[in-house]
Amino acid sequence: MHLLEQIPTNPDHGLRITSIDGLRGIAACMVMLAHLMPVPADPLGAQIVSGLDWLFQHGQTGVLLFFLISGYVVPSSLLGHPDSHLRRFAVSRVMRLYPAYWASIILALFILPSPPGWTAIAVNVTLGQRFLGVEDLLGVYWTLQVEMVFYVLCTLLFLCRILQTPERLGWLVASLGIALLAAAFIRRQFGVGLPVGWGLYMLLMLFGAWCRLAAPAPARQWRAAGALILLLLGICWALYYPQAFARHWLSHFAGFAIALLLFLALNRSTHLSWRPLVLLGEISYSVYLLHSLMRPASLELWPALAADPYLAFLVQVGLSLVLSALIYRVIEKPGVRLGRRWADAWVAHAARRRALITV
């Protein structure tokens, strides 16, 4: 069977994968709960929350799970349209990422007590702030710039015919993992500022892509994951030992390992079809963008919440879900549909031009 025939329809083509939406829901919960959950006053509760925070890296594990999901889903939108890959891919990615992102910027300008100057805001609108040395308006935006780099990487791999050849993609994942291990030790030993962190994110995304495009047997997939976890152990030790960013190096490794294991165990699971979890997965992008704004927004609307952190937590989660569902229905979903129509029109126009030239 040809590779293109093996790829199930993905969200950009109009249908969704239930297990992936369920995984998105889990990732969104990890991030939102880590950022909004209050620390209990009693010692036992505080220890439990602290342990979970250590294990899941204050929501970073959810972010890594999102990266694996992107790797699993995004490259197939390049391969699903044999007549118009790059045009459709470019339009679909822009319309998937930007409309909800711009909506979150507008909300942030109204909610944040001290937003940055207009120059910083204008740069944030482009989603290129990290590359231009400008601070993110919201802390979660850095991951979207990782996604943009991955889109460019997917385009290059498609043009080099690596995405179309799962064996080559597998060798690329293995080679990148080994190269990152070497780079991490060079960085540790000689203090060379190599971008190993960004390379790790690309490694996870490409592994997710390999799991989808190569469709390996479960045993082979788990063997590959075992080798990847060993590489991650070495990389995390070289990068973070004894600690970095106020976290023990094993906490960093645990975040990567747990995200990878959850992804492998659940990406094709039939047990993630619980409707509320799937619905959360559908709005997970908006939840990710907006949840951090709900704390200042809730306290501004209801100052008495400051005296009851648990009630504040429930209100903030509720606001996050309601507002995210609204943004998804009014902005995000229509934006994806509009992008699909624009891509169809662009491809049709290009086809007419080619026909005129050949005539």
Summary of the structure (lengths in Angstrom):
residues: 359
radius of gyration: 21.2
end to end distance: 34.8
largest distance: 79.1
contacts: 1171
relative contact order: 0.16
helix: 80%
strand: 1%
